[in-house]
Amino acid sequence: MRRALVTGATGGLGLALTEALIAAGYAVRATGRSAAVVQRLEKMGADVVLCDLLQADLTRLCDGVDVVFHAAALSSPWGAEAVFQRINVDVTEVLLAAAQAAGCDAFVFVSSPSIYADFKDQEGLTEDSLPNPRPLNAYARTKLAAEQQVLAADRPGFRTVSIRPRALIGPDDAVLLPRILEMVRRGRLPVLRGGVARIDLTDVRDAAAALVLADQHRETVGGRAINISGGQPIRILELAELLCAVLQVKPRLIPVPMAPMRVLASMSETVCGVWPGRPEPKITPYTLATLAYSQTFDLSHARTVLGYAPAHDAVASALELAPRMAA
């Protein structure tokens, strides 16, 4: 039986990944910081270790493990650069070393398509598409830096893979769908650039399956980054309108000019950066770019090297989850 360590197991993707690994026959050590979901993980059959990776003995955590799935991260459009660096980059570096010292033979990293985020439409991105050389926020910068560390550590006997899942949809999502639903509940839908931007949603179960496949194909995909999505892009405005229909909300469409919004986003970020407590701005350049411009993936590489094929309709999943999450 192959033994896996899952970091960030108490988050939405970590929960789905733990379930997928156990279904695939892995023994799982699950670690995270939220005590609220410990019973769920234990019922799945996981050995749960509650801890903060910043303070834990990572070599001991990796002891007896064959593969590390590193899903833990600080994921937010806003925050202090130093905190993102510590959690997303420094912890990854130490965990890589700990995994090697413990004799693990694989390390699968959960990266992010935020590394591509830019003020331009990007349709059919492939693994050869270059990340934005000027990341739009600390999250994107540190996820790219951590991914580069992970891929550079690949060698025979210690294979490393990076998976970039796009726009996750799942029952434990605390980021994407809740933010869209908050906009929907207000009944006012901002329309940027005529509403042409498309988003490539991914059901969290498909993302989890891709991570399991990355380990199972580690010898052929070691040292590579792989883009993952649901493969069914939809206009963000259309998604919001579908959610409005499900929630029985009559939306008011509000055209918003881009030039003033870019200025407002930059000013908001600057002001909040010096304001006491550094509150999160209502709009940042990163969130504006993700709402106004398309980002979709070409899944050819994932299909070829992993045998990846999305099994779930992420839009349908979002519409099914919306009433419960909006309640």
Summary of the structure (lengths in Angstrom):
residues: 327
radius of gyration: 19.5
end to end distance: 41.5
largest distance: 57.3
contacts: 1118
relative contact order: 0.15
helix: 47%
strand: 19%
